[in-house]
Amino acid sequence: MMMRALPRRLPAHRLFAVLAIGFAAGLTAPAAGAAEGMAKMRLVTIGAPVTELAFALGAGDAVVGRDTVSRQPAAAAAKPDVGYMRTLSAEGLMSLAPTHVLAVEGAGPQTAFDQLRAMGVTVEMVPEVSNPVGLTAKIAAVARALGREEEGRRLTAELAGRLSALSAEAQQAAGSGKAGARILCLVGGGPGGMMAAGRGTVPDALIALSGGRNAIDSDRDFPPLSAESALAAEPQILLVSRALVERSGGLDGLLSLPQLAMTPAARDRRVLQIDGALLVGLGPRTPEAVEALLRAQTGKAGP
């Protein structure tokens, strides 16, 4: 599906109306026997948003395995774990006798997928683009692969409506000075040290959709975060995964890190903790993340 590039900061209520039309235009009619094919499909999904989309589109019964980070919905977590998405093995995947593997771009290694194809397994890669256009393309790709184009259209319309409503609320909040906060998204914290999400990343898209501003103005996806760069960024809110907080020894441990201790966000203890899967790819729970970011800025408990 070919789509023209859209302005990066186009308001969601306008952007998603365009995307929904593009989605519908880019889908072909379901092939004859699609329902029968679904009944015979044994599907392994790789990548949390891909897994969540498969279930959101009603194909959960066909899923026989998923990767380690795919833990939502609860029915997905109950499926066999085939390993981390970047270190998969053909043997581990074939142990589940799949007919299809649906994987997000970047999963691999490629040799494992090549071996699966050689054994007759259909392997399809789903594009990963860190903006709302990418979410629409992702839904279209998964829907086509599963023969669930109509469900894909409905899901796209649902997400478009939810994000449009949140965008309108964010604009209203910004007009009254209750949105537009400087938000710093932290990742890493392991041997590679602490990093922040720069421009063009999934967190950057979530922050923009919520009416906030990314405190890290960098063309690098995830630049290293020093105490100096964090202080210069002047973040008012920290966006982190719950897993990162746990690895840091809890919230007090995180806020006492040298990179963060002197920032306004640490001083005011304004930290939003969310499921880390929401930060690695756009999917059916993206409105949930956008709403959480909007509430963190406005202080409101709900719409």
C-alpha positions in Angstrom: 0.0 0.0 0.0 1.5 3.3 -1.1 0.8 6.4 0.9 2.2 9.9 0.5 4.4 11.1 3.3 2.3 13.2 5.8 3.5 16.1 7.9 4.9 14.6 11.1 3.0 16.9 13.4 -0.3 16.8 11.6 -3.1 16.6 14.3 -4.3 13.1 14.8 -8.0 14.0 14.2 -7.0 15.0 10.6 -4.2 12.4 10.2 -6.3 9.4 11.0 -9.2 10.3 8.7 -6.7 10.2 5.9 -5.2 7.0 7.1 -8.5 5.2 7.4 -9.2 6.0 3.7 -5.8 4.9 2.7 -6.2 1.6 4.5 -9.5 0.8 2.8 -8.1 1.7 -0.6 -5.0 -0.4 -0.2 -6.8 -3.7 0.7 -7.8 -6.3 -1.9 -10.8 -8.4 -1.6 -10.4 -11.6 0.5 -9.4 -14.6 -1.4 -12.0 -17.5 -1.8 -11.7 -20.0 1.0 -10.0 -17.5 3.4 -12.1 -18.7 6.3 -11.1 -22.3 5.6 -7.5 -21.3 5.4 -7.7 -19.6 8.8 -9.1 -22.7 10.3 -6.1 -24.7 9.1 -3.5 -22.0 10.0 -1.0 -22.6 12.8 0.5 -19.2 13.4 3.5 -18.0 15.3 3.7 -14.3 16.0 6.9 -12.4 16.6 6.9 -8.9 18.1 4.5 -7.6 20.8 2.4 -5.3 18.5 2.1 -8.0 15.8 0.9 -10.5 18.4 -1.6 -8.0 19.9 -2.9 -7.2 16.4 -3.4 -10.8 15.6 -5.6 -11.2 18.7 -7.4 -7.9 18.1 -8.3 -9.0 14.6 -9.8 -12.2 16.0 -7.1 -14.7 15.0 -6.0 -15.7 18.5 -7.3 -19.2 18.1 -4.8 -19.7 15.2 -1.8 -18.6 17.3 0.3 -21.6 18.5 3.3 -19.6 19.7 4.7 -16.1 20.3 8.0 -14.4 21.2 9.2 -13.6 24.7 8.0 -10.0 24.9 4.5 -10.8 23.6 2.6 -11.0 26.8 -0.7 -9.2 25.9 -3.5 -10.0 25.8 -3.5 -12.7 28.6 -4.5 -15.3 26.0 -1.2 -14.6 24.2 0.9 -15.0 27.4 -0.6 -18.5 27.7 0.9 -19.6 24.3 4.3 -21.3 24.1 7.3 -18.9 24.1 9.6 -19.4 21.1 12.3 -17.1 22.5 13.6 -13.5 22.1 12.6 -12.0 18.7 16.2 -11.3 17.6 17.7 -14.7 18.6 15.1 -17.1 17.2 16.0 -20.6 16.0 14.4 -22.5 13.2 14.3 -25.7 15.4 12.5 -23.9 18.2 9.9 -22.5 15.8 9.4 -25.8 13.9 8.8 -27.6 17.2 5.3 -26.0 17.1 4.6 -27.2 13.5 3.6 -23.7 12.3 2.2 -23.1 8.8 2.7 -19.4 9.1 5.1 -17.1 10.9 4.2 -13.4 11.1 7.2 -11.3 12.4 7.9 -7.6 12.8 10.8 -6.2 10.7 14.0 -6.5 12.6 13.2 -10.0 14.0 15.5 -12.8 13.2 18.1 -13.9 12.4 17.3 -14.1 8.7 18.8 -17.5 8.4 16.2 -18.9 10.7 13.4 -17.5 8.5 15.1 -18.8 5.4 15.2 -22.3 6.9 11.5 -22.1 7.7 10.7 -21.1 4.2 12.8 -23.9 2.8 10.6 -26.3 4.9 7.4 -24.9 3.4 6.4 -22.4 6.2 5.0 -19.1 5.0 7.0 -16.3 6.7 5.8 -12.7 6.3 7.5 -9.6 7.7 5.4 -6.7 9.0 6.7 -3.2 8.5 7.7 -1.2 11.6 7.4 2.5 11.2 7.3 4.7 14.3 4.4 7.0 13.4 0.7 6.7 12.9 1.1 6.1 9.2 3.2 3.0 10.2 0.4 1.8 12.5 -2.1 1.9 9.6 0.4 0.0 7.3 1.0 -2.5 10.1 -2.7 -3.2 10.6 -3.1 -3.6 6.8 -0.2 -6.0 6.6 -1.4 -8.2 9.4 -5.0 -8.1 8.2 -4.0 -9.3 4.7 -1.8 -12.0 6.1 -4.6 -13.4 8.2 -7.4 -12.9 5.6 -9.2 -10.5 7.9 -9.4 -7.4 5.9 -12.8 -6.4 7.1 -11.7 -6.7 10.7 -8.7 -4.6 9.8 -10.9 -1.8 8.5 -12.9 -1.8 11.6 -9.9 -1.8 13.9 -8.3 1.1 11.9 -11.5 3.1 12.3 -11.7 2.3 16.0 -8.1 3.4 16.7 -8.5 6.5 14.5 -11.6 7.5 16.4 -9.9 7.1 19.8 -6.7 8.9 18.8 -8.7 11.7 17.2 -10.7 12.3 20.4 -7.5 12.3 22.4 -5.9 14.7 20.0 -8.8 17.1 20.3 -8.6 16.9 24.1 -4.8 17.5 24.0 -5.3 20.6 21.9 -7.9 21.9 24.3 -5.6 21.2 27.2 -2.7 22.9 25.4 -4.9 26.0 24.9 -5.4 26.3 28.6 -1.8 25.7 29.4 -2.4 22.2 30.9 -0.5 20.2 28.2 2.7 20.6 26.2 5.0 19.3 29.0 8.6 18.4 28.2 8.7 14.6 28.5 11.8 12.5 28.6 11.5 8.8 27.8 14.2 6.6 29.4 15.3 3.2 28.0 18.2 0.9 28.7 19.8 0.9 32.1 21.7 -2.3 31.5 25.4 -2.7 30.5 24.9 -0.1 27.7 23.9 2.5 30.2 20.9 4.8 30.3 19.6 6.1 27.0 16.8 8.5 26.0 14.3 8.3 23.1 15.1 10.8 20.4 13.2 12.0 17.3 11.5 9.4 15.0 11.1 6.8 17.8 7.9 5.2 19.1 8.0 7.2 22.3 8.5 10.4 20.3 5.3 9.6 18.4 3.4 8.8 21.6 4.6 12.1 23.2 3.5 14.1 20.1 0.1 12.5 19.9 -0.5 13.3 23.6 0.3 17.0 23.0 3.6 16.8 24.8 7.1 17.8 23.7 10.0 15.4 23.5 12.7 16.8 25.9 15.4 15.1 23.8 15.9 17.0 20.5 18.2 14.5 18.8 18.2 12.9 15.4 19.7 9.8 17.0 17.1 7.2 17.8 18.4 6.5 21.3 21.3 8.8 22.4 23.1 8.0 25.6 21.9 10.1 28.5 24.4 11.9 30.7 23.7 14.1 33.8 24.5 17.1 31.7 22.2 16.3 28.8 19.3 15.3 31.1 19.7 18.6 33.1 19.8 20.6 29.8 16.7 18.8 28.6 14.7 20.1 31.6 12.2 17.3 31.6 9.0 17.9 33.5 7.8 14.3 33.2 9.7 11.0 32.9 8.3 8.2 30.8 9.6 4.8 31.7 8.8 1.1 31.5 7.8 -0.6 34.7 10.6 -3.1 34.0 13.2 -0.3 34.0 11.9 1.0 37.4 12.3 -2.5 38.8 15.8 -2.9 37.4 16.7 0.5 39.0 15.7 -0.7 42.5 12.3 1.0 42.5 11.2 4.6 41.9 13.5 6.0 44.6 16.4 4.2 43.0 15.6 5.5 39.5 15.2 9.1 40.7 18.4 9.1 42.6 20.5 8.1 39.5 23.1 10.8 38.7 21.6 11.4 35.3 18.2 12.3 36.7 18.5 13.5 40.3 18.8 17.2 39.5 16.0 17.3 36.8 12.6 19.0 37.5 10.8 15.7 36.8 12.9 13.9 39.6 12.4 16.8 42.0 8.7 16.8 41.5 8.5 13.0 41.2 6.5 13.2 38.0 7.1 9.7 36.5 4.8 7.8 34.2 5.3 4.0 34.3 3.8 1.9 31.5 4.1 -1.5 30.0 7.4 -1.5 28.1 5.8 -3.2 25.1 3.9 0.1 24.4 7.3 1.8 23.9 8.7 -0.6 21.3 6.0 -0.5 18.6 2.6 1.0 17.7 -0.4 -1.4 18.0 -3.9 -1.7 19.3 -3.0 -0.4 22.7 -1.4 2.8 21.4 -4.4 4.9 22.4 -3.9 3.6 26.0 -0.3 4.9 26.0 -1.3 8.3 24.5 -4.1 8.7 27.1 -1.8 7.9 30.0 0.6 10.5 28.7 -2.1 13.1 28.4 -3.4 12.4 31.9 0.2 12.7 33.3 0.2 16.2 31.8 -3.3 17.4 32.8 -3.5 15.6 36.1 -7.0 14.3 35.2 -8.0 10.8 36.2 -10.1 10.3 33.0 -11.8 12.0 30.1 
